[in-house]
């Protein structure tokens, strides 16, 4: 019982102290929680990744491009070795989701 009274006092005292001092609780940061990927988006990502990795003529850079699928739209990001690779990866994505649903943000980084 004594522990319960102390806990109540501490809670009430904290609230009272906040009210008396004019302090407000710190606002919680607003985080944008994007909608979770749908199974359709996950399937599209898997199909595109599988097609890219299966093409052994592509560089390791191309095999590791970032594929972001959201609401049926796909964005491709990252470096590839040539314009040919850039187009090949974009074509593979377009074969899965359609050309109008692909945003190609791939960059060309030639071998040094």
DSSP file (Angstrom, degrees, kcal/mol; ACC not computed):
  #  RESIDUE AA STRUCTURE BP1 BP2  ACC     N-H-->O    O-->H-N    N-H-->O    O-->H-N    TCO  KAPPA ALPHA  PHI   PSI    X-CA   Y-CA   Z-CA
    1    1 A X     >        0   0    0      0, 0.0     4,-2.1     0, 0.0     5,-0.2   0.000 360.0 360.0 360.0 -42.4    0.0    0.0    0.0
    2    2 A X  H  >  +     0   0    0      1,-0.2     4,-2.0     2,-0.2     5,-0.2   0.891 360.0  51.2 -63.8 -39.2    2.8    2.4    0.9
    3    3 A X  H  > S+     0   0    0      1,-0.2     4,-2.3     2,-0.2    -1,-0.2   0.886 108.7  52.1 -64.5 -38.0    4.5    1.8   -2.4
    4    4 A X  H  > S+     0   0    0      1,-0.2     4,-2.4     2,-0.2    -2,-0.2   0.902 109.1  49.4 -65.5 -41.3    1.3    2.5   -4.3
    5    5 A X  H  X S+     0   0    0     -4,-2.1     4,-2.5     2,-0.2    -1,-0.2   0.890 110.7  49.9 -65.4 -39.9    0.9    5.8   -2.4
    6    6 A X  H  X S+     0   0    0     -4,-2.0     4,-2.5     2,-0.2    -2,-0.2   0.918 111.1  49.1 -65.3 -43.1    4.4    6.9   -3.2
    7    7 A X  H  X S+     0   0    0     -4,-2.3     4,-2.3     1,-0.2    -2,-0.2   0.908 111.8  49.1 -63.0 -41.6    4.0    6.0   -6.9
    8    8 A X  H  X S+     0   0    0     -4,-2.4     4,-2.8     1,-0.2     5,-0.3   0.914 111.2  50.0 -63.7 -42.7    0.7    8.0   -7.0
    9    9 A X  H  X S+     0   0    0     -4,-2.5     4,-3.0     1,-0.2     5,-0.2   0.906 110.6  49.3 -61.5 -43.1    2.4   10.9   -5.3
   10   10 A X  H  X S+     0   0    0     -4,-2.5     4,-2.2     2,-0.2    -1,-0.2   0.917 113.6  45.7 -64.5 -43.1    5.3   10.9   -7.7
   11   11 A X  H  X S+     0   0    0     -4,-2.3     4,-2.2     2,-0.2    -2,-0.2   0.955 117.2  43.1 -65.5 -50.0    3.0   10.8  -10.7
   12   12 A X  H  X S+     0   0    0     -4,-2.8     4,-3.0     1,-0.2     5,-0.2   0.908 113.6  52.1 -63.5 -41.8    0.7   13.5   -9.4
   13   13 A X  H  X S+     0   0    0     -4,-3.0     4,-3.0    -5,-0.3    -1,-0.2   0.896 109.1  50.3 -61.6 -40.9    3.6   15.6   -8.3
   14   14 A X  H  X S+     0   0    0     -4,-2.2     4,-1.9    -5,-0.2    -1,-0.2   0.913 113.5  45.1 -63.9 -42.9    5.2   15.4  -11.7
   15   15 A X  H  X S+     0   0    0     -4,-2.2     4,-2.1     2,-0.2    -2,-0.2   0.907 115.1  47.6 -67.1 -41.6    1.9   16.4  -13.4
   16   16 A X  H  X S+     0   0    0     -4,-3.0     4,-3.0     2,-0.2     5,-0.2   0.921 110.7  51.6 -65.4 -44.3    1.4   19.2  -10.9
   17   17 A X  H  X S+     0   0    0     -4,-3.0     4,-2.3     1,-0.2     6,-0.3   0.884 109.8  50.4 -60.4 -38.7    4.9   20.5  -11.3
   18   18 A X  H  X>S+     0   0    0     -4,-1.9     5,-2.0    -5,-0.2     4,-0.6   0.916 113.3  45.2 -65.0 -43.3    4.5   20.5  -15.1
   19   19 A X  H  <5S+     0   0    0     -4,-2.1     3,-0.5     3,-0.2    -2,-0.2   0.909 114.2  48.5 -67.9 -42.2    1.3   22.5  -14.8
   20   20 A X  H  <5S+     0   0    0     -4,-3.0    -2,-0.2     1,-0.2    -1,-0.2   0.903 114.2  45.0 -66.2 -42.1    2.6   24.9  -12.2
   21   21 A X  H  <5S-     0   0    0     -4,-2.3    -1,-0.2    -5,-0.2    -2,-0.2   0.550 110.2-121.3 -81.2  -6.1    5.8   25.6  -14.2
   22   22 A X  T  <5 +     0   0    0     -4,-0.6     2,-0.3    -3,-0.5    -3,-0.2   0.744  60.6 150.5  73.8  22.3    3.9   26.0  -17.4
   23   23 A X      < -     0   0    0     -5,-2.0     2,-0.3    -6,-0.3    -1,-0.3  -0.623  31.5-154.4 -87.7 146.1    5.9   23.2  -19.0
   24   24 A X        -     0   0    0     -2,-0.3     3,-0.1    -3,-0.1     2,-0.1  -0.844  30.3 -92.6-114.6 156.9    4.5   21.0  -21.6
   25   25 A X        -     0   0    0     -2,-0.3     2,-0.1     1,-0.1     3,-0.1  -0.404  52.9 -97.4 -64.0 142.5    5.4   17.5  -22.5
   26   26 A X        -     0   0    0      1,-0.1    -1,-0.1    -2,-0.1     2,-0.1  -0.405  44.5-111.0 -62.2 132.2    8.0   17.4  -25.3
   27   27 A X        -     0   0    0     -2,-0.1     2,-0.3     1,-0.1    -1,-0.1  -0.381  29.8-116.5 -66.7 143.8    6.3   16.8  -28.6
   28   28 A X        -     0   0    0      1,-0.1    -1,-0.1    -3,-0.1     2,-0.0  -0.607  35.3-103.9 -78.9 137.8    6.9   13.4  -30.1
   29   29 A X        -     0   0    0     -2,-0.3     2,-0.7     1,-0.1    -1,-0.1  -0.354  31.9-123.3 -63.3 140.3    8.8   13.6  -33.4
   30   30 A X        -     0   0    0     -3,-0.0     2,-0.5    -2,-0.0    -1,-0.1  -0.756  30.2-169.9 -86.2 119.1    6.6   13.0  -36.4
   31   31 A X        -     0   0    0     -2,-0.7     2,-0.8     2,-0.0    -3,-0.0  -0.928  22.8-127.8-112.2 133.8    7.9   10.1  -38.4
   32   32 A X        -     0   0    0     -2,-0.5     2,-1.0     1,-0.0    -2,-0.0  -0.687  21.8-162.4 -79.4 112.7    6.5    9.4  -41.8
   33   33 A X        -     0   0    0     -2,-0.8     3,-0.1     3,-0.0    -1,-0.0  -0.818  12.2-148.0 -97.2  99.2    5.5    5.7  -41.7
   34   34 A X        -     0   0    0     -2,-1.0     3,-0.1     1,-0.1    -2,-0.0  -0.309  31.7 -91.6 -64.7 151.4    5.2    4.7  -45.3
   35   35 A X        -     0   0    0      1,-0.1    -1,-0.1     3,-0.0     3,-0.1  -0.338  51.8 -99.3 -60.2 141.7    2.7    2.1  -46.0
   36   36 A X        -     0   0    0      1,-0.1    -1,-0.1    -3,-0.1     2,-0.0  -0.284  46.8 -91.3 -63.1 150.5    4.2   -1.4  -45.9
   37   37 A X        -     0   0    0     -3,-0.1    -1,-0.1     1,-0.1     2,-0.1  -0.350  42.7-127.4 -62.5 138.3    5.1   -2.9  -49.2
   38   38 A X     >  -     0   0    0      1,-0.1     4,-2.4    -3,-0.1     5,-0.2  -0.378  23.3-107.8 -81.1 166.4    2.3   -5.0  -50.6
   39   39 A X  H  > S+     0   0    0      1,-0.2     4,-2.6     2,-0.2     5,-0.2   0.835 122.4  57.5 -64.2 -29.4    2.8   -8.6  -51.7
   40   40 A X  H  > S+     0   0    0      2,-0.2     4,-2.5     1,-0.2    -1,-0.2   0.918 107.4  46.7 -65.2 -42.9    2.5   -7.3  -55.3
   41   41 A X  H  > S+     0   0    0      2,-0.2     4,-2.5     1,-0.2    -2,-0.2   0.908 113.5  48.7 -64.2 -41.7    5.4   -4.8  -54.7
   42   42 A X  H  X S+     0   0    0     -4,-2.4     4,-2.4     2,-0.2    -2,-0.2   0.902 111.3  49.8 -65.1 -40.9    7.4   -7.6  -53.1
   43   43 A X  H  X S+     0   0    0     -4,-2.6     4,-2.6     2,-0.2    -2,-0.2   0.920 110.9  49.6 -63.2 -43.3    6.7  -10.0  -56.0
   44   44 A X  H  X S+     0   0    0     -4,-2.5     4,-2.5     1,-0.2     5,-0.2   0.930 111.2  49.3 -61.5 -45.3    7.7   -7.3  -58.5
   45   45 A X  H  X S+     0   0    0     -4,-2.5     4,-2.7     1,-0.2     5,-0.2   0.922 112.1  48.3 -59.9 -45.0   10.9   -6.6  -56.7
   46   46 A X  H  X S+     0   0    0     -4,-2.4     4,-2.6     1,-0.2    -1,-0.2   0.911 111.9  48.7 -63.3 -43.1   11.8  -10.3  -56.5
   47   47 A X  H  X S+     0   0    0     -4,-2.6     4,-2.1     2,-0.2    -1,-0.2   0.911 113.6  46.4 -64.7 -42.2   11.1  -10.8  -60.2
   48   48 A X  H  X S+     0   0    0     -4,-2.5     4,-2.4     2,-0.2    -2,-0.2   0.942 113.8  48.1 -65.5 -46.9   13.2   -7.9  -61.3
   49   49 A X  H  X S+     0   0    0     -4,-2.7     4,-2.7    -5,-0.2     5,-0.3   0.914 111.1  51.4 -59.4 -43.7   16.1   -8.9  -59.0
   50   50 A X  H  X S+     0   0    0     -4,-2.6     4,-1.9     1,-0.2    -1,-0.2   0.904 110.9  47.7 -61.6 -42.2   15.9  -12.5  -60.3
   51   51 A X  H  X S+     0   0    0     -4,-2.1     4,-0.9     2,-0.2    -1,-0.2   0.905 113.2  48.4 -65.9 -41.4   16.1  -11.3  -63.9
   52   52 A X  H >< S+     0   0    0     -4,-2.4     3,-0.7     1,-0.2     6,-0.2   0.939 113.6  45.2 -65.3 -47.3   19.0   -8.9  -63.2
   53   53 A X  H 3< S+     0   0    0     -4,-2.7    -1,-0.2     1,-0.2    -2,-0.2   0.826 107.6  59.2 -67.9 -31.4   21.0  -11.5  -61.3
   54   54 A X  H 3< S+     0   0    0     -4,-1.9     2,-1.2    -5,-0.3    -1,-0.2   0.759  86.5  84.3 -69.4 -23.6   20.3  -14.2  -64.0
   55   55 A X    X<  -     0   0    0     -4,-0.9     3,-1.5    -3,-0.7    -1,-0.1  -0.677  59.4-176.1 -84.0  97.6   21.9  -12.0  -66.6
   56   56 A X  T 3  S+     0   0    0     -2,-1.2    -1,-0.2     1,-0.3    -2,-0.1   0.560  74.3  72.7 -74.1  -7.8   25.6  -12.8  -66.2
   57   57 A X  T 3  S+     0   0    0     -3,-0.1    -1,-0.3     2,-0.0     2,-0.2   0.658  82.4  89.9 -79.1 -13.6   26.6  -10.3  -68.9
   58   58 A X  S <  S-     0   0    0     -3,-1.5    22,-0.0    -6,-0.2     2,-0.0  -0.504  82.8-112.3 -81.7 151.7   25.8   -7.5  -66.3
   59   59 A X     >  -     0   0    0     -2,-0.2     4,-2.2     1,-0.1     5,-0.2  -0.222  28.2-105.0 -74.7 168.8   28.5   -6.2  -63.9
   60   60 A X  H  > S+     0   0    0      1,-0.2     4,-1.1     2,-0.2    -1,-0.1   0.858 123.0  59.4 -61.3 -35.5   28.4   -6.6  -60.2
   61   61 A X  H >4 S+     0   0    0      1,-0.2     3,-0.8     2,-0.2    -1,-0.2   0.949 107.0  45.1 -57.3 -49.2   27.4   -3.0  -60.0
   62   62 A X  H >4 S+     0   0    0      1,-0.3     3,-1.4     2,-0.2    -2,-0.2   0.881 108.3  57.3 -64.0 -38.7   24.2   -3.7  -62.1
   63   63 A X  H 3< S+     0   0    0     -4,-2.2    -1,-0.3     1,-0.3    -2,-0.2   0.743 109.4  47.6 -63.3 -21.4   23.5   -6.9  -60.0
   64   64 A X  T << S+     0   0    0     -4,-1.1    -1,-0.3    -3,-0.8    -2,-0.2   0.154  77.5 135.6-109.3  19.2   23.4   -4.7  -56.9
   65   65 A X    <   -     0   0    0     -3,-1.4     2,-0.5    13,-0.1    13,-0.2  -0.300  61.1-108.6 -64.3 154.0   21.2   -1.8  -58.0
   66   66 A X  E     -A   77   0A   0     11,-3.0    11,-2.3     2,-0.0     2,-0.6  -0.724  30.2-162.4 -87.0 130.0   18.5   -0.8  -55.5
   67   67 A X  E     -A   76   0A   0     -2,-0.5     2,-0.6     9,-0.2     9,-0.2  -0.961   6.8-174.8-116.0 116.2   15.0   -1.7  -56.5
   68   68 A X  E     -A   75   0A   0      7,-2.7     7,-2.8    -2,-0.6     2,-0.5  -0.950   1.5-174.3-115.4 116.7   12.3    0.2  -54.7
   69   69 A X  E     +A   74   0A   0     -2,-0.6     2,-0.3     5,-0.2     5,-0.2  -0.938  10.6 163.5-112.1 129.3    8.7   -0.8  -55.4
   70   70 A X  E >   -A   73   0A   0      3,-2.7     3,-1.9    -2,-0.5   -33,-0.1  -0.937  68.8 -16.4-148.7 122.0    5.8    1.1  -54.0
   71   71 A X  T 3  S-     0   0    0     -2,-0.3     3,-0.1     1,-0.3   -34,-0.0   0.864 127.9 -50.3  53.1  42.7    2.1    1.0  -55.1
   72   72 A X  T 3  S+     0   0    0      1,-0.3     2,-0.4   -34,-0.1    -1,-0.3   0.372 116.0 111.9  82.9  -5.5    3.0   -0.7  -58.4
   73   73 A X  E <   -A   70   0A   0     -3,-1.9    -3,-2.7    29,-0.0     2,-0.4  -0.806  52.0-154.7-101.6 143.7    5.7    1.9  -59.3
   74   74 A X  E     -Ab  69 102A   0     27,-3.4    29,-2.9    -2,-0.4     2,-0.4  -0.964   6.2-165.8-122.2 133.7    9.4    0.9  -59.4
   75   75 A X  E     -Ab  68 103A   0     -7,-2.8    -7,-2.7    -2,-0.4     2,-0.5  -0.973   8.0-155.4-116.9 131.9   12.4    3.1  -58.9
   76   76 A X  E     +Ab  67 104A   0     27,-2.8    29,-2.5    -2,-0.4     2,-0.3  -0.915  19.2 174.0-107.7 129.1   15.9    2.0  -59.8
   77   77 A X  E     +Ab  66 105A   0    -11,-2.3   -11,-3.0    -2,-0.5    29,-0.2  -0.963  27.0  55.4-135.2 151.5   18.9    3.6  -58.1
   78   78 A X  E    S- b   0 106A   0     27,-0.7    29,-2.4    -2,-0.3     2,-0.2  -0.502  77.5 -53.1 120.8 173.9   22.6    3.0  -58.0
   79   79 A X  E     - b   0 107A   0     27,-0.2     2,-0.3    -2,-0.2    29,-0.2  -0.559  40.9-178.6 -87.7 149.7   25.6    2.9  -60.3
   80   80 A X  E     - b   0 108A   0     27,-2.5    29,-3.5    -2,-0.2     3,-0.1  -0.863  34.1-117.3-132.4 170.8   26.0    0.7  -63.4
   81   81 A X  S    S+     0   0    0     -2,-0.3     2,-0.3    27,-0.2    30,-0.2   0.723  83.5   5.0 -87.1 -21.3   29.0    0.4  -65.7
   82   82 A X  S  > S-     0   0    0     25,-0.1     4,-2.2    28,-0.1     5,-0.1  -0.963  70.6-103.0-155.5 168.8   27.5    1.6  -69.0
   83   83 A X  H  > S+     0   0    0     -2,-0.3     4,-2.4     1,-0.2     5,-0.2   0.848 120.3  58.1 -63.5 -34.3   24.5    3.1  -70.8
   84   84 A X  H  > S+     0   0    0      2,-0.2     4,-2.4     1,-0.2    -1,-0.2   0.923 108.0  44.8 -62.5 -45.1   23.9   -0.4  -72.1
   85   85 A X  H  > S+     0   0    0      2,-0.2     4,-2.7     1,-0.2     5,-0.3   0.912 110.7  54.5 -64.5 -42.0   23.6   -1.8  -68.6
   86   86 A X  H  X S+     0   0    0     -4,-2.2     4,-1.9     1,-0.2    -2,-0.2   0.926 112.9  42.6 -57.1 -46.0   21.4    1.1  -67.5
   87   87 A X  H  X S+     0   0    0     -4,-2.4     4,-2.5     2,-0.2    -1,-0.2   0.880 112.1  54.0 -69.5 -38.3   19.0    0.4  -70.4
   88   88 A X  H  X S+     0   0    0     -4,-2.4     4,-2.0     2,-0.2    -2,-0.2   0.920 110.4  46.0 -62.8 -44.4   19.1   -3.4  -69.8
   89   89 A X  H  X S+     0   0    0     -4,-2.7     4,-2.1     2,-0.2    -1,-0.2   0.917 113.3  49.7 -65.3 -43.3   18.2   -3.1  -66.1
   90   90 A X  H  X S+     0   0    0     -4,-1.9     4,-2.5    -5,-0.3    -2,-0.2   0.892 109.8  51.9 -62.3 -39.6   15.4   -0.6  -67.0
   91   91 A X  H  X S+     0   0    0     -4,-2.5     4,-1.9     2,-0.2    -1,-0.2   0.883 107.6  52.0 -64.7 -38.5   14.1   -3.0  -69.6
   92   92 A X  H  X S+     0   0    0     -4,-2.0     4,-0.8     2,-0.2    -1,-0.2   0.908 111.8  46.1 -64.4 -41.0   14.0   -5.9  -67.2
   93   93 A X  H >X S+     0   0    0     -4,-2.1     4,-2.5     1,-0.2     3,-0.8   0.908 111.0  52.7 -66.7 -41.3   12.0   -3.8  -64.7
   94   94 A X  H 3X S+     0   0    0     -4,-2.5     4,-2.0     1,-0.3    -1,-0.2   0.831 102.0  59.9 -64.2 -32.1    9.7   -2.6  -67.5
   95   95 A X  H 3< S+     0   0    0     -4,-1.9    -1,-0.3     1,-0.2    -2,-0.2   0.789 112.7  39.3 -65.4 -26.5    9.0   -6.2  -68.5
   96   96 A X  H << S+     0   0    0     -3,-0.8    -2,-0.2    -4,-0.8    -1,-0.2   0.901 136.0  12.1 -89.6 -46.9    7.7   -6.8  -65.0
   97   97 A X  H  < S-     0   0    0     -4,-2.5    -3,-0.2     1,-0.1    -2,-0.2   0.503 110.9 -96.5-113.5  -6.3    5.7   -3.7  -64.2
   98   98 A X    ><  -     0   0    0     -4,-2.0     3,-1.4    -5,-0.4    -3,-0.1   0.118  32.8 -92.7  97.3 144.2    5.4   -1.8  -67.5
   99   99 A X  G >  S+     0   0    0      1,-0.3     3,-1.3     2,-0.2    -1,-0.1   0.822 122.0  58.9 -62.5 -33.6    7.6    1.0  -68.9
  100  100 A X  G 3  S+     0   0    0      1,-0.2    -1,-0.3    -6,-0.1    -2,-0.1   0.665 102.9  54.9 -70.9 -14.7    5.3    3.7  -67.5
  101  101 A X  G <  S+     0   0    0     -3,-1.4   -27,-3.4    -7,-0.1     2,-0.5   0.267  90.0  91.9-102.2  10.9    5.8    2.4  -64.0
  102  102 A X  E <   -b   74   0A   0     -3,-1.3     2,-0.6   -29,-0.2   -27,-0.2  -0.923  51.4-167.9-113.1 127.1    9.6    2.6  -64.0
  103  103 A X  E     -b   75   0A   0    -29,-2.9   -27,-2.8    -2,-0.5     2,-0.9  -0.960  14.9-153.8-109.0 116.0   11.7    5.5  -62.8
  104  104 A X  E     +b   76   0A   0     -2,-0.6   -27,-0.1   -29,-0.2   -29,-0.1  -0.797  30.5 157.2 -97.7 104.6   15.3    5.0  -63.8
  105  105 A X  E     +b   77   0A   0    -29,-2.5   -27,-0.7    -2,-0.9    -1,-0.1   0.022  28.6 138.5-110.6  24.3   17.7    6.9  -61.5
  106  106 A X  E     -b   78   0A   0    -29,-0.2     2,-0.3   -20,-0.1   -27,-0.2  -0.412  39.3-151.1 -70.1 145.2   20.6    4.7  -62.4
  107  107 A X  E     -b   79   0A   0    -29,-2.4   -27,-2.5    -2,-0.1     2,-0.6  -0.855  13.4-120.8-116.7 154.6   24.0    6.4  -62.8
  108  108 A X  E     +b   80   0A   0     -2,-0.3     2,-0.4   -29,-0.2   -27,-0.2  -0.844  29.1 174.0 -99.9 124.3   26.9    5.4  -65.0
  109  109 A X        -     0   0    0    -29,-3.5     3,-0.1    -2,-0.6   -48,-0.1  -0.843  21.2-150.9-128.5  92.9   30.2    4.8  -63.2
  110  110 A X        -     0   0    0     -2,-0.4   -28,-0.1     1,-0.1   -29,-0.1  -0.191  30.8 -88.6 -63.5 155.3   32.7    3.4  -65.7
  111  111 A X              0   0    0    -30,-0.2    -1,-0.1     1,-0.1   -30,-0.0  -0.331 360.0 360.0 -61.1 144.1   35.5    1.1  -64.5
  112  112 A X              0   0    0     -3,-0.1    -1,-0.1    -2,-0.0    -2,-0.1   0.447 360.0 360.0 -83.9 360.0   38.6    3.0  -63.5
